[in-house]
Amino acid sequence: MRRGLIIILLILLFCLSWVYSLNVVVSPTRFEIENTTHYQGKITVGNFGNETIDVEVDKKRIIKDKVHLLLVDGGATNWIKIKESKFTLKPGERKEVHFEVTVPSNYNYRDAVGALVVRATPRATPTGAGGTQVFLKQGAEIIVPVVVGLPGSIQESLKLESFKVPPLIISPLSGEFEYTLHNIGNCYQNFTGTITLKGWFATAKVNSTGGVYPGDKYTDVITWKPGPLDMGVYTADANIEYGRYNPQNPIKATGQVIVVPGWLLILIILLVIARLLKGKKVPIKIKIERE
């Protein structure tokens, strides 16, 4: 058994000795396209490592919030055309990748975001016997946002999809308050969310900020940690302010959460145990010896 474990450890050490980190550089790392429906650009991909790599440049749409980070198809992805998406780079070699963005005439959003996703992986090393020698090697993925800002009318509108409040918080543990916003307008929106917690003896406020593109949903998570004296039923009032160009009416929502201090639970448990022990009758045995 012990000998088997030693062999497994040696195999793992051998595999780890063949782990490589790729040194891939992409420039520029972001594109801001404004007031045009047609754009031609390029990125430069450089291999500064010591081995040959295979590179693939893909196009995706970014959906990012406090909970998710997704690369999906559709939307601005359909506007991007990459001239040469697959190629090989030798050590020290660079290559320019040209792309084109064409926004359809029926697009009614003012802001949108896509991305160029550059994936690089080391090439497999062929053996003399004609097979392939496989090593455990680390690939690289670099995301280059392509942000499009178009001329046109401005429509600012966020909709609250959900507001979730934890039913119970036992301190010193924290509670998470989660709400999801849907941008039903036509331009990017920054927002500030504030949760005000009003209890029997105290009031607390916690803030968070974020941003959401037209048509996307943003899930925000705000964490609150009660103090040692916080207890009872708290009202959680959410107030979300937004308006990139003009202040809009804040979005409001309300919920309730019960806060119980951990020390109070321990005290109650100890009192119950003490009462049970006090009420328990212990029989007394008297032994009489006769001569």
Phi, psi and chi 1 to 4 in degrees:
 res  aa     phi    psi   chi1   chi2   chi3   chi4
   1 MET       -  -48.4  180.0   68.2  177.8      -
   2 ARG   -64.2  -38.7 -173.3  175.0  178.5 -178.9
   3 ARG   -64.1  -37.1 -175.8  178.6  178.0 -177.4
   4 GLY   -64.6  -40.1      -      -      -      -
   5 LEU   -64.2  -39.0  -70.1  174.8      -      -
   6 ILE   -63.5  -40.7  -66.3  174.5      -      -
   7 ILE   -64.1  -41.9  -65.7  174.0      -      -
   8 ILE   -62.6  -42.7  -67.7  174.1      -      -
   9 LEU   -63.2  -39.9  -72.1  173.9      -      -
  10 LEU   -64.3  -38.7  -70.8  174.2      -      -
  11 ILE   -64.6  -43.1  -66.3  173.9      -      -
  12 LEU   -63.3  -43.0  -71.2  174.1      -      -
  13 LEU   -62.7  -37.7  -71.4  172.7      -      -
  14 PHE   -64.3  -42.2  174.1   78.1      -      -
  15 CYS   -65.8  -43.9  -68.3      -      -      -
  16 LEU   -65.0  -26.9  -69.7  174.8      -      -
  17 SER   -68.7  -14.7   65.5      -      -      -
  18 TRP  -104.8   15.1  -72.4  100.3      -      -
  19 VAL   -83.3  125.4  174.5      -      -      -
  20 TYR  -115.8  146.9  -71.4   81.9      -      -
  21 SER  -107.6  128.7   59.6      -      -      -
  22 LEU   -81.3  142.4  -60.1 -178.7      -      -
  23 ASN  -107.5   84.7 -165.8   -8.4      -      -
  24 VAL  -112.7  132.2 -179.6      -      -      -
  25 VAL  -121.2  133.4  175.7      -      -      -
  26 VAL  -121.9  133.9  177.3      -      -      -
  27 SER  -143.2  137.8  178.2      -      -      -
  28 PRO   -73.2  173.2   27.3  -33.1      -      -
  29 THR  -103.3    2.9   57.3      -      -      -
  30 ARG  -163.9  145.8 -177.1 -178.4  177.9   90.0
  31 PHE  -124.8  132.5  -71.9   89.4      -      -
  32 GLU  -116.2  107.1  -62.4  -83.8   -5.2      -
  33 ILE  -104.7  121.3  -55.6  171.4      -      -
  34 GLU  -126.8  140.3  -64.7 -176.8   -5.6      -
  35 ASN    56.0   37.7  -61.4  -35.8      -      -
  36 THR  -151.9  147.4 -179.0      -      -      -
  37 THR  -100.6   -0.7   59.0      -      -      -
  38 HIS  -141.1  129.5 -173.9  -97.7      -      -
  39 TYR  -144.8  139.8  176.9   84.0      -      -
  40 GLN  -120.4  128.1  -69.7 -177.7  -26.7      -
  41 GLY  -142.6 -179.2      -      -      -      -
  42 LYS  -153.3  152.5   63.9  179.9 -179.8 -179.7
  43 ILE  -121.9  153.8   59.0  172.6      -      -
  44 THR  -111.3  124.2  -59.1      -      -      -
  45 VAL  -107.6  123.6 -176.7      -      -      -
  46 GLY  -120.2  139.7      -      -      -      -
  47 ASN  -103.8  103.4  179.3    8.3      -      -
  48 PHE  -102.7   15.2  -67.6   89.5      -      -
  49 GLY   -89.3 -167.2      -      -      -      -
  50 ASN  -115.1   18.9   55.9    5.5      -      -
  51 GLU  -144.9  158.0   58.0 -179.0  -37.1      -
  52 THR   -73.1  139.1  -59.1      -      -      -
  53 ILE  -127.9  151.5   58.4  173.6      -      -
  54 ASP   -98.5  132.2  -68.5  -35.2      -      -
  55 VAL  -119.8  136.6 -179.7      -      -      -
  56 GLU  -129.7  129.0  179.6  179.6    1.8      -
  57 VAL  -108.5  116.4 -177.7      -      -      -
  58 ASP  -112.6  167.4 -162.1    3.4      -      -
  59 LYS  -120.4  133.8   53.4 -178.6 -176.1  176.6
  60 LYS  -144.1  171.1  -69.9  -67.9 -179.5  179.9
  61 ARG  -113.2  135.7  176.0  170.7  166.6 -119.8
  62 ILE   -95.6  129.0  -58.3  174.7      -      -
  63 ILE  -124.4  113.9  -61.4  178.7      -      -
  64 LYS  -136.5  133.4 -178.9  179.7 -178.6  -61.4
  65 ASP  -150.1 -161.7   56.3   24.1      -      -
  66 LYS   -70.5  -18.4  -70.4  -74.2 -176.3   66.9
  67 VAL  -110.6  -37.7  179.0      -      -      -
  68 HIS  -116.3  150.2  -48.0   95.4      -      -
  69 LEU  -140.8  100.6  175.5   55.5      -      -
  70 LEU  -121.2  143.8  -56.2  175.5      -      -
  71 LEU  -114.0  111.1  -62.9  174.0      -      -
  72 VAL  -125.1  169.4  -61.2      -      -      -
  73 ASP   -91.9  173.7  -62.7  -37.8      -      -
  74 GLY    89.0  174.3      -      -      -      -
  75 GLY    63.4 -131.3      -      -      -      -
  76 ALA   -64.3  -16.6      -      -      -      -
  77 THR   -58.7  -36.6  -57.3      -      -      -
  78 ASN   -71.3  -13.6  -60.6  -31.5      -      -
  79 TRP   -86.7  -16.6  -49.7  -13.2      -      -
  80 ILE   -96.0  132.4  -57.6  173.2      -      -
  81 LYS  -124.9  122.8 -177.2  179.3  178.9 -178.9
  82 ILE  -101.5  129.9  -57.8  170.6      -      -
  83 LYS   -70.7  -45.7  -62.5  -63.7  177.8   62.8
  84 GLU  -138.0  108.8 -172.9  176.5   -3.6      -
  85 SER   -97.3  -16.5   59.6      -      -      -
  86 LYS  -131.6  132.9  -65.5 -177.7  179.0 -179.2
  87 PHE  -163.2  173.8   51.3   91.0      -      -
  88 THR  -120.1  140.5  -60.6      -      -      -
  89 LEU  -123.4  128.4  -70.9  179.7      -      -
  90 LYS   -82.2  164.6  -63.1  178.5 -179.7  178.6
  91 PRO   -54.3  129.2  -26.5   34.9      -      -
  92 GLY    82.5   -1.7      -      -      -      -
  93 GLU   -90.8  149.4 -170.7  176.3    4.8      -
  94 ARG  -126.5  159.0  -60.0 -177.5 -177.0 -177.3
  95 LYS  -149.9  139.0 -178.7  175.4  179.2   58.6
  96 GLU   -91.4  131.3  -67.9 -177.1  -12.2      -
  97 VAL  -113.2  118.0  179.2      -      -      -
  98 HIS   -93.4  142.5  -64.5  -96.1      -      -
  99 PHE  -141.0  164.5   68.2   95.9      -      -
 100 GLU  -137.4  137.8 -174.4  175.7   -0.6      -
 101 VAL  -117.6  122.6  178.6      -      -      -
 102 THR  -127.1  114.5  -56.5      -      -      -
 103 VAL   -88.9  128.5 -177.5      -      -      -
 104 PRO   -64.7  150.7   21.2  -31.0      -      -
 105 SER   -68.4  -23.2   58.2      -      -      -
 106 ASN   -90.9    9.4   60.7  -12.7      -      -
 107 TYR   -75.5  127.0 -176.4   71.1      -      -
 108 ASN  -108.6    9.2   60.9   -9.4      -      -
 109 TYR   -94.7  148.6  -71.8  160.9      -      -
 110 ARG   -89.7  -30.8 -166.9  174.9 -172.3  -84.0
 111 ASP  -124.3  144.4  -64.2  -41.9      -      -
 112 ALA  -155.5  162.0      -      -      -      -
 113 VAL  -142.5  131.2   61.2      -      -      -
 114 GLY  -122.7 -166.6      -      -      -      -
 115 ALA  -160.6  147.9      -      -      -      -
 116 LEU   -98.5  124.8  -60.1  174.9      -      -
 117 VAL  -109.9  113.5 -178.4      -      -      -
 118 VAL   -99.0  117.4 -178.9      -      -      -
 119 ARG  -113.8  128.6  -60.6 -174.1 -178.6   95.6
 120 ALA  -125.6  133.1      -      -      -      -
 121 THR  -135.5  144.8   53.3      -      -      -
 122 PRO   -69.3  148.4   24.6  -32.7      -      -
 123 ARG   -76.0  146.7  -56.5 -160.2   79.6  179.1
 124 ALA   -71.8  143.0      -      -      -      -
 125 THR   -94.4  116.9  -55.5      -      -      -
 126 PRO   -71.7  145.0   25.0  -31.7      -      -
 127 THR   -94.6  166.2   62.3      -      -      -
 128 GLY   -67.2  -24.0      -      -      -      -
 129 ALA   -82.1    1.1      -      -      -      -
 130 GLY    93.5   -3.3      -      -      -      -
 131 GLY   -89.3 -164.1      -      -      -      -
 132 THR  -126.1  128.2  -60.7      -      -      -
 133 GLN   -89.6  120.0 -169.9  175.0    6.7      -
 134 VAL  -102.1  128.3  179.3      -      -      -
 135 PHE  -121.1  154.6  -61.6  122.5      -      -
 136 LEU   -84.0  108.9  178.2   63.0      -      -
 137 LYS  -129.3  148.9  -63.7 -173.5  178.6 -177.0
 138 GLN   -92.8  125.4  179.7  179.9   -9.8      -
 139 GLY   -86.5  174.9      -      -      -      -
 140 ALA  -131.5  144.1      -      -      -      -
 141 GLU  -135.1  122.5 -176.9  175.6   85.9      -
 142 ILE  -120.5  129.8  -58.8  172.8      -      -
 143 ILE  -105.4  124.8  -59.7  173.9      -      -
 144 VAL  -113.6  103.1 -179.2      -      -      -
 145 PRO   -64.1  141.8  -19.8   32.1      -      -
 146 VAL  -121.2  100.8  179.1      -      -      -
 147 VAL   -98.0  129.3 -178.2      -      -      -
 148 VAL  -115.5  125.8 -178.7      -      -      -
 149 GLY  -119.5  118.0      -      -      -      -
 150 LEU  -107.3  152.4  -58.6  172.0      -      -
 151 PRO   -72.8  159.2   27.4  -33.9      -      -
 152 GLY   140.5 -178.2      -      -      -      -
 153 SER   -69.1  155.0   60.8      -      -      -
 154 ILE  -108.4  126.7  -62.5  171.4      -      -
 155 GLN  -128.1  111.1  -61.2  175.1   13.1      -
 156 GLU  -104.6  120.9  -60.1 -178.2  -81.0      -
 157 SER  -161.2  122.0 -176.9      -      -      -
 158 LEU  -116.2  142.7  -68.5 -177.5      -      -
 159 LYS  -121.7  134.5  178.4 -176.5  177.2 -177.3
 160 LEU   -82.3  116.2 -177.8   65.9      -      -
 161 GLU   -84.9  -38.1  -66.2  -80.0  -39.0      -
 162 SER  -161.0  155.3   64.5      -      -      -
 163 PHE  -140.5  112.2  178.2   48.3      -      -
 164 LYS  -109.9  128.0  -62.0  178.1 -178.5  178.8
 165 VAL  -118.7  133.1  176.7      -      -      -
 166 PRO   -65.0  134.6   23.6  -32.9      -      -
 167 PRO   -68.4  -28.2   23.8  -32.3      -      -
 168 LEU  -147.8  135.6  175.6   67.1      -      -
 169 ILE  -125.2  125.5  -58.6  176.5      -      -
 170 ILE  -108.5  109.8  -60.1  176.3      -      -
 171 SER   -72.3  149.9   63.7      -      -      -
 172 PRO   -86.9   18.1   33.6  -36.7      -      -
 173 LEU   -72.1  155.1  -59.9  177.8      -      -
 174 SER   -96.3  158.5  -59.0      -      -      -
 175 GLY  -115.4  146.0      -      -      -      -
 176 GLU  -110.7  127.7  -68.9 -173.0  -14.2      -
 177 PHE  -109.4  124.3  -59.8   80.1      -      -
 178 GLU  -124.3  132.8  179.1 -177.3  -56.9      -
 179 TYR  -137.0  151.1   58.1   85.5      -      -
 180 THR  -119.7  127.6  -60.6      -      -      -
 181 LEU  -109.4  141.9  -61.8  173.8      -      -
 182 HIS  -118.6  121.6 -175.5 -167.0      -      -
 183 ASN   -83.2  103.7 -171.3  -17.9      -      -
 184 ILE  -101.1   10.0   57.4  176.2      -      -
 185 GLY   -89.8 -159.1      -      -      -      -
 186 ASN  -124.0   15.0   69.9  -11.0      -      -
 187 CYS  -142.4  159.0   57.4      -      -      -
 188 TYR   -63.5  141.9  177.6   81.6      -      -
 189 GLN  -128.8  127.4  -74.9  -63.7  -42.0      -
 190 ASN   -89.1  148.5  -67.8  -46.3      -      -
 191 PHE  -144.3  158.0   64.1   85.9      -      -
 192 THR  -126.1  122.1  -60.7      -      -      -
 193 GLY  -106.5  131.7      -      -      -      -
 194 THR  -125.3  127.6  -58.3      -      -      -
 195 ILE  -108.5  119.9  -56.9 -118.4      -      -
 196 THR  -103.6  123.2  -57.5      -      -      -
 197 LEU  -108.7  115.4  -65.9  129.2      -      -
 198 LYS  -110.1  117.8  -61.4  177.4 -178.5  178.4
 199 GLY  -114.5 -167.8      -      -      -      -
 200 TRP   -67.7  -37.6  -66.9  -13.1      -      -
 201 PHE  -120.8  -11.4  -49.8  108.9      -      -
 202 ALA  -151.9  165.1      -      -      -      -
 203 THR  -132.0  137.2  -60.7      -      -      -
 204 ALA  -133.1  151.9      -      -      -      -
 205 LYS  -130.6  137.8  -73.0 -173.4  177.3 -178.0
 206 VAL  -132.4  139.6  -77.5      -      -      -
 207 ASN  -118.7  159.8  -59.9  -41.9      -      -
 208 SER  -156.1  153.0 -178.3      -      -      -
 209 THR  -129.7  159.0   59.1      -      -      -
 210 GLY  -169.7 -173.5      -      -      -      -
 211 GLY  -154.2  149.8      -      -      -      -
 212 VAL  -143.9  137.6   55.1      -      -      -
 213 TYR   -86.1  158.9  -81.8   90.0      -      -
 214 PRO   -55.4  134.8  -23.6   33.1      -      -
 215 GLY    84.2  -13.9      -      -      -      -
 216 ASP   -93.6  164.4  -71.1  -12.3      -      -
 217 LYS  -116.7  142.8  -64.7 -179.2 -179.2 -179.2
 218 TYR  -124.8  122.1 -171.7  103.5      -      -
 219 THR  -101.8  116.8  -61.1      -      -      -
 220 ASP  -105.2  144.6 -163.1    9.3      -      -
 221 VAL  -127.4  122.7  177.5      -      -      -
 222 ILE  -114.5  128.9  -62.8 -179.6      -      -
 223 THR  -104.9  135.6  -58.4      -      -      -
 224 TRP  -130.2  130.8  176.1   58.5      -      -
 225 LYS  -111.7  112.7 -174.9  175.8 -177.6  178.7
 226 PRO   -64.5  153.4  -15.4   28.5      -      -
 227 GLY   -81.4  173.6      -      -      -      -
 228 PRO   -65.3  -22.4   20.4  -31.2      -      -
 229 LEU  -101.0   -1.5  -60.5  179.7      -      -
 230 ASP   -74.8  128.7  -73.8  -40.4      -      -
 231 MET  -161.2  159.3   66.3  178.8   69.8      -
 232 GLY   102.7 -164.8      -      -      -      -
 233 VAL   -91.4  124.0  179.5      -      -      -
 234 TYR  -110.3  139.8  -82.8   69.6      -      -
 235 THR   -93.8  125.4  -60.4      -      -      -
 236 ALA  -104.2  108.1      -      -      -      -
 237 ASP  -103.0  119.5  -65.6  -35.7      -      -
 238 ALA   -96.1  132.1      -      -      -      -
 239 ASN  -131.3  113.9 -174.9   76.0      -      -
 240 ILE  -114.0  114.3  -57.4  164.2      -      -
 241 GLU  -102.5  138.3  -62.6  179.9  -12.3      -
 242 TYR  -153.1  176.0   71.9   99.0      -      -
 243 GLY   132.5   89.3      -      -      -      -
 244 ARG   -70.0  -35.8 -177.9  179.5  175.7 -172.5
 245 TYR  -108.1  -38.6  -59.9   96.0      -      -
 246 ASN  -139.3  137.2  -63.8  -66.2      -      -
 247 PRO   -58.1  131.1  -21.4   32.7      -      -
 248 GLN  -105.0  165.6  -55.8  -65.2  -48.2      -
 249 ASN   -64.1  129.3  -66.9  -32.1      -      -
 250 PRO   -62.1  150.5  -19.1   31.3      -      -
 251 ILE   -91.3  133.3  -60.6  172.7      -      -
 252 LYS  -126.9  147.5  -61.5 -179.1 -179.1  -66.8
 253 ALA  -154.9  155.9      -      -      -      -
 254 THR  -136.7  145.4  -59.6      -      -      -
 255 GLY  -150.5  176.6      -      -      -      -
 256 GLN  -131.5  145.0  -75.9 -170.3  -28.0      -
 257 VAL  -139.7  141.7   55.5      -      -      -
 258 ILE   -97.3  128.6  -61.1  174.3      -      -
 259 VAL  -111.1  124.2  179.4      -      -      -
 260 VAL  -124.7  120.3  179.4      -      -      -
 261 PRO   -67.1  139.3  -14.2   27.5      -      -
 262 GLY   -62.4  -37.4      -      -      -      -
 263 TRP   -64.5  -30.7   61.3  -97.1      -      -
 264 LEU   -69.5  -39.4 -178.4   59.0      -      -
 265 LEU   -62.4  -43.3  -76.2  178.4      -      -
 266 ILE   -63.1  -41.0  -64.8  173.6      -      -
 267 LEU   -63.2  -42.7  179.7   60.4      -      -
 268 ILE   -63.3  -43.5  -68.3  173.2      -      -
 269 ILE   -61.9  -42.0  -67.2  172.2      -      -
 270 LEU   -65.5  -39.2  -69.2  176.2      -      -
 271 LEU   -65.2  -40.5  -70.0  175.0      -      -
 272 VAL   -64.6  -42.8  170.6      -      -      -
 273 ILE   -63.6  -42.2  -66.9  174.5      -      -
 274 ALA   -63.0  -39.5      -      -      -      -
 275 ARG   -67.4  -39.4 -173.5  174.1 -179.1   84.9
 276 LEU   -65.2  -40.7  -70.0  174.7      -      -
 277 LEU   -68.0  -35.4  -68.0  176.5      -      -
 278 LYS   -69.1  -37.7 -174.8  177.9  179.0 -179.7
 279 GLY   -81.1   -9.2      -      -      -      -
 280 LYS   -81.4  124.8 -174.2  176.9 -179.4 -179.1
 281 LYS   -88.6  126.9  -64.9 -178.8  179.6 -179.5
 282 VAL   -99.2  116.0  179.5      -      -      -
 283 PRO   -64.6  138.0   23.8  -32.9      -      -
 284 ILE  -102.7  124.5  -59.9  175.8      -      -
 285 LYS  -101.4  126.3  -63.4 -178.7  178.1 -180.0
 286 ILE  -114.4  124.8  -60.0  175.0      -      -
 287 LYS  -105.3  120.9 -176.0  177.0 -179.2 -178.6
 288 ILE  -107.0  124.1  -58.8  176.1      -      -
 289 GLU  -101.0  130.6  -65.6 -177.2   -2.3      -
 290 ARG  -101.0  136.6  -64.5 -179.6 -178.9  178.8
 291 GLU   -82.4      -  -65.4 -178.7   -2.2      -
